[in-house]
Amino acid sequence: MDKPERNESGGLELTPVAYPEYRLEEWLAIGRPQEAVLVLEGEGDFDEHYAALSQVHAVIIEFGVFMDGRGFSHARKLRELGFEGELLAAGEVLPDQWQFLQRCGFSGLRDPQIADVAADLQRFSEAYQTDTLQTQPLFRRRASQ
């Protein structure tokens, strides 16, 4: 499976999804095909399924409300366990959350209108903490210069 490529604006381009979409229960019931896109509810509990989820082409995590951070945690966990497919945020996502979504491992936003607004927002030039994109904290990056 190819790793998703990031564009100059941080991966905001939407990649057309060419595989059928399934909810988790449906996907499990039909035998967990790899040629699939899983749509997961951000408030769901997927601990026992993370390993199997890493086999699919793409995962869409739906945020029920913008204040619920569990979708961020799911994304980070998937990336930490080696998921290299496309990971899209959907639902109640605010454009100014894009930088944080990206730092947790999301490769794009499903809603093109939110993606357009997010691309227009001014981004911070540096993040202090480590994340899925930057493995060294800022103080170490500065010390090595």
Helices and strands as residue ranges (DSSP letters): E 21-23, H 24-29, E 37-41, G 47-49, H 50-53, E 58-63, H 70-80, E 86-91, G 95-97, H 98-103, E 108-109, H 112-120, H 138-143
